[in-house]
Amino acid sequence: MITRSLQPALAAVLAATVCLADVPVAQAEPLIPPTPAEIQYLDHLRRVLPGSRDPAAFNSDGELLDKGQYVCYMRDANDLVGYEATLVSAIVSQLAFIYLCPA
């Protein structure tokens, strides 16, 4: 038996479930394994970031890769380098230049 205090919550959960039943499934991009350069970049960041007190240490691998690719794009396409231009920390930028950016 459901108590009266739980009935509104149960009704809300059931209503949300019914609403989600008609939502189409979102298509995701296929997973591509990281390249050797990306693995080296992430490994080096994992060793350096914890001792640096950089907030990027709390970012996921995907976020770190995205920031590194963004730094490369800003350098190559717009000739912008540095924290003021990209808002990406110096550690992430330098390692991205070494491992991710094409020469």
Residue pairs with C-beta under 8 A, 6 or more apart in sequence:
2 10
34 42
34 65
37 99
37 100
38 65
38 99
38 100
40 99
41 64
41 65
41 68
41 95
41 96
41 98
41 99
41 100
42 61
42 64
42 65
44 95
44 99
45 56
45 64
45 91
45 92
45 95
48 91
48 95
49 56
49 57
49 91
50 57
52 91
54 89
54 91
54 92
55 89
56 64
56 67
56 88
56 89
56 91
56 92
59 67
64 92
65 100
67 88
67 92
67 96
68 92
68 95
68 96
68 99
68 100
69 96
69 100
70 86
70 88
71 81
71 86
71 88
71 92
71 93
71 96
71 97
71 100
71 101
72 96
72 97
72 100
72 101
72 102
74 80
74 81
74 85
74 86
75 81
75 97
75 101
76 101
76 102
78 85
80 86
81 93
82 93
83 89
83 90
83 93
86 93
88 96
